[in-house]
Amino acid sequence: MRGSESPLIDVGALLEKVEAAAPIDSVPAVAAALGDMVGAREVNLLIADFSGRALVRLTSAARVDGARSQGRDEQAETLPLAGTHYDRVLRTQQPDVQALDDGARMTVPVTDRGDAIGLLELVLPRHPSPEEVADISSAAHALSYVVIAARRHTDVFEWGQRSSPFALAAEIQRRLLPASYTCEAGQFTLAGWLEPASSVGGDTFDYTLDRDSLQISITDAVGHQVAAALLATLLVGGLRNGRRKGLDLGEQARYANDSLAENAGAGQFVTGQLMRVDLHDGTAAIVNAGHPFPLRLRKGKVEEVQLRIEAPFGVLPGKRFDVQEFPLEPGDRIVLLTDGMQERNAVNLDVADALAKSADLHPREVVHELGAAVLDATGGDLRDDATMVCLDWYGGPPRGRTTAYGADPERASGPA
């Protein structure tokens, strides 16, 4: 049990395990050391599957029936989320303790800035005290950084999260997405999601945050498969390069447009939106290059944000894009989306209604709910990528946030 003068978890010892282990073994080494510290009989890390509807248990121990395998030792066991306590822990970002005949099973979120990486599950020989629950939850948050660092050196996590093998186009597309799909900050929460079609359609989303602004993009390249993925690569590369050169929003759009026009074939284009939110005065601006209108949930009402529509990227070399004022108020929920959410065989999905019904959800859940809704509307036969970015804007001055083990407990629900 926990002593009154010493912590249950020795973080320094855990970090030593990270440094001593090979990159591929750093996460299991930390999990094992954590288990020893709390006297756990069993410790498992469950990471989120790329589908968003399952968790994956990675192990190199005894063979598991039904698990995928790679090489001699690696196994990935997929566990459906729907209706489980795992789903509840991911949604609420709160630890769960279930009594067993000879102890307790404890499940805690592994999260960084609202990005739900997975869960840590421990089987303990006793029911944990509130102090132990707090210490183990803190250790699980620390484990999120170990996972993030370990992923730079091995493909094991990436392989484990893929319930289905990726085609080459999907592999290229994945590299264009941000490293984290969710970001919580003092003034906002943001989450993105991409439901890939069976024939990849070249969608992307991206975001970046600095001291002055939040910038978001969503794009949709014409065509399918590798050709669309390569076209998206040109545009996203141009947008990121322009952004990192320090160009303003309009110049970023022009630079990316010209980069695409110079390097892509005739008739190749990408629709998209670039949005910048000024974190000091709370104003927002947007470039709309032939893309579907954003949706805004404000005070319970969902409506399209009407924008002037300009030519897609890559159509007119040398074009100067119009930077439009974007109406944004504290309490707004903004959803940027691609036409895969609204057209073709997804036409029966009422996106506005689905968004209104998700008003109380965290943006991370909103994009998953919308993704599930479009899959349901198409019977799982999605013919074009369906991509969305959900931004909850709280406003006020730049500031820190209230955190508990990597997530903001006050943001379990969306804006009123």
N, C-alpha and C positions, 0 to 999 in steps of 0.2 A: 504494500500500500504506500501511498505518498507520504513522505516525511514532512514535518512542519517546517524544516529549514532548507530542504534541498528539493529542486524540481524533479518531477517524474521523468522528464525528457532532457537528456544531455545533448543540446544542439551541437555543441562543439564536437562531441564524439560522433554524431551523425555526419557532420561535414568531413571529418577525418575518413569515414567510411567511403564517402563520395570520392575523395581524392585518391584513396588507396586502390579503389576498384577500377577495373577496365571500364571504358565508357558503356559497353553493352550490359555490364553488371552493376552499374552505379545505383540504379533504382531498386533492383532486388536486394542489393547489399544494405541500402538504407532501410528498406522495409523490414528486412530480417533483424537489423540492429534495433529498430524501433520495437519490434515484437519482443525482443529479449528484454528491453528496458521496462516494458509493461507486463511482462510475463504472459504474452499472448501465445496460445497454442497454434494459431494459424493467422497469417497475414496475407492479404491479397490486394493488389492494385488493379482496379478495373478502369480502363480508359474508354472514352467515348468513341464509338464507331462513327465513320464518316457519314453513315446514313442518318445519324441523329436519332435513331430509333432502337439502338442496342448499345450494350457495353461489351467490352472484350477483356477477358482475363488472359494475360500473357504469362506463360510459365515454361520452364525448362525441366520441370520435375517429372514425376511418373506420367505415363501416357493417359490422356483424357479421351474417352469415347466421343466421337463426333467433332473433335477439335481439328482445325487446320494445322498443318505442320510445315516447317521450313528447315531444311538441313537435318542434322541429327537430333537437335535438342529443342528448337523453338516450337511452341504451340500457341495457338490463339483460339480460345473458346468463346463463342459469341453467345451472349445472354440477352434475350429480348427485354425491353424496358417496360412496355405497356402494362399497367396494373400492378407493378411491383413496388416494394419499398425503395428500391434503387431509384425509380422514377421520382418518387416523392422527395428523396434527399436531394436529387439534382435540381428539382423545381424549387424547393423551399430553401436550399442551401443551409439546411439545419441537420445536425447529427441525429442519428436514429439508433436507439438501444433496444434490442429485443432479448427478453429473458430466455435462457435455455435451462434444461434440467440441471446442468452442471456449470452454469456461468452465464455469459451474455454474448450476443453478437452485436458489435458496434460498427456502424457504417457512417463515414464522415466524408464531406465533399473535399475534393482536391481542386482548388480554384485559384485563379490569378486574375485580379481586376474584373471579376464577373465572368471570366471565360471558364466554363465548366469543363476542365480537362478530364475529370473522372471521379472515382470514389476510392477510398481506402476502407477495407473491411478487415476487422480483427475479431477473432474468437478469444474471449477472455475467460479465465477460470472463476470470475467473480462479477458482480454487477458493479460497474465503475461509479466512483463518486463524481459529483459535479466538477470537482477540481481535475480529476482524471479526464473527464470528457473534454474540458477546456484545453488541457495540455495536449491530448491526442489530436484535437481539432487543429491546434496551432502547428503541430508536427505535420499534419496532412497538408496544410497550406505551404509549409516549407518544402514539402515533397514536390509541390507543383513546380518550384524553381529547379529542382533536380531533374524533373522530367523535361522541362524546357531546355535545359543545358544539355542533357544526354541526347536529345533528338538531333543535335548538331553533328553528332559523331557516328550515328548508326541509323540504319533503315528499319530496325526491328519494330519500332513503334508505328512507323508509317505502314509497314506491311501488316501489322496486327489490326490496324484500324480499317483495313480494306476487306470487307466481307466478300466483295466481288472484285476480281482483277480489273485494273484500269486498262482501257485502250490507250494507245499513244496520244490521241487527242486529249483525253481526260488527264493524262500525266502532264502534258504541256499546260493545260488550263489550270490545274492545281497549283502550279508554280507561280501563276499570276495573281493568286489570291493572297490576302494578308496572312501573316503568321498566326494571328489571333482573330477569331470572328466576332468577339465581344470586347467592349471596352467600357468600363465605368469610370467616370471622372466627376468632379464636384458639380459641374454645370450641365452634364448630360450623361446619358447612357446610350450606347450604340451597339447594334448587332446586325450581322449580315448572314445570308444563307444562299446557297445555290443548289437547286434540285436539277441534276443533269438529265438531259434527254437521253434516250437510248442511242441516239446519234448526236454527239456533243455539238452544241450550237454556238459556242464561242462567247458565252457570257462571262463577265468578270465584275467584281466589285473591289474597292480599295478604300483605305482611309489612312490619314496620318494626323498627328497632333503635335503642335509646337506651343511655344509660350503665348503666341498671339492668336492662333486660329486652329480650327478643326476643318480639314479638307476631306471630302468624300467624292468618290466617283463610282458610277455604274455604267457599264458598256455592253453592247450586243453587236458582235461582228456578223456580217452577212455570211451565209453558207453554213456548212456543217463539217464535222470531223477535223482532220489535221489542217486543211486549208483555213477554216474559221479560227482554229486555235493559233495558227501562225499569224493571221491577220490581227487577232486580239493581242498577240505578243508585241507586234509592232506598235500598236496604239498605246498599250499600257506602258511599254518601255519609253515611248515618247512623253507620256504624261509624267511618269516618275522622274525622267531626266530633266524635263522642264521645271518641275516642282523643285528638284534638288539644286537646280541652277539659281533658284530664288526668283523665278518669273512670277508675275501676278497671274490671277486666274485667266484673264483674257489671253495673255501671252502664252500660258501653258497650253490652252486650247489651240492657238495658232501654231505653236511649235509641234504639237502632236499631230495636228492635221497635215502640216507640210511634211513631217517625217513619214506619215502614212502614204501621202500622195507620191512622194519620191521613191518609195520602196515597194509599194504594192502594185499589182497589175490593174489595168483598166477595169472599171466597174466594181472594184473592191472598196467597201466602205464599212464604217462602224457607227452606229448610233450611240449616243451617250449623254450623260449629264455630269457636270463638274460643279460641286457646291463648296462654298467656303463660308464658315461661320466665324465672325469676329468675336473672340472671347472677352474682349474688353467692353464693347458697346452692345453686344448681343444682336447685331445685325447680320443678315445673311445675303449672299449673292449666288447666282447660278448661271451656268451656260447650258443651254438646251440644244443639242445637236441631233435633231430629228427623233427624239426619244419620247416614249409615253409620259403623260403628265404624272407628277408625284401625287400622292394622296396625303391629306392632312386630317388628323383626328383632333378636333378642338371642341372642348366642352360637350362631349358626347356626340358631336356631329361629324360625319366623314364627308369630305368633298375633294374634288380634284383642284390642284393649284394650277390655274391657267397660266401658261407661259407662251411667249412668242417662240415659234418653232423655226429653227434654222437648218441649213443643210447638214447632213451627217459628216463626220470626219472622213477626210480622204476624197471628197467629191470636188471641192474647189480649192486648188493650190493657192496659197497666199491670202486666203480669206481671213478677215478679222471678225471674231465672234462677239456678239452682243452679250455683255455681262449684265444680267437682269437682277433687279432687287427681288429678294425672296421674302415673302411675308412670314415672319417668325415671331412668336410670342412665348413667354414662359408657360409651360403646361402643354405645349403642342407635342403631338406625336406625328412625325413625318415618315412616310414610307416611299422610298424610291424603288421602282420595279422595272423589269423588262417585259417585253410583250408576250413572253411565254406564260405569264400569269393571266393574260387576258384574251389571247387569240387562239386560233386553230382549235384543237379538240379540248382546250380548257375554257371554251367560251361559256360553258354553263356555270362556271365559278363566279359568284358575286363577291369580288375582292373587297369592295367597300363594306358589305355586310359582315364578311369574315373579320375584317379589321375592327369594326365596331364591337363585335362580340369578344374580341381579345383585349379590350380596353384595360382590364385589370391585370394583365400579364406583363412580366418583365420582357423587354425587347428580345432577349435571347429566346424566350418562349413564343413570342409573336411570330418571328420568322419561321420557327419550326411548325407552328400551327398553320400558317399560310402555306408552307411547303406541303404539309400533309393534306391540306384542303385541295390544292391543285392536283395532287396525286389521286385523291379520291374522285375528283371531278372528271379525271381522264381515265379512270379505271387502271391507273398505274402505267398507262401507255402515253407517256409525256413525249410529244413530238418536237418540242423546242425547249431549251433550257429555261427554267423559271428561277429568276434571281431577284432578291429583295434586300434592301437595307432599311432598318428601322432605327430612327433617331428620336429619343425622348429628350426634349430640351427643357431644362429647369430654369435656366437664366441666372441672373445675379453675377457678382464679380468672380473672377478666377479664384478657386479655393480647393481645399482638400475635401475628402469625403469621409463618411462614417463607414468603418470597415469591421468585419468580423470574419477572420480566417479566409480572406481573399475576396469576399463578396460584401455588398452593401445591404444589410438586412432591411433597411428602410425602403428598398426598391424592389421588394418581392412583388409589388403590384405596380401597375402602370399609372400614368397621370389621371387625375379625376376628369 
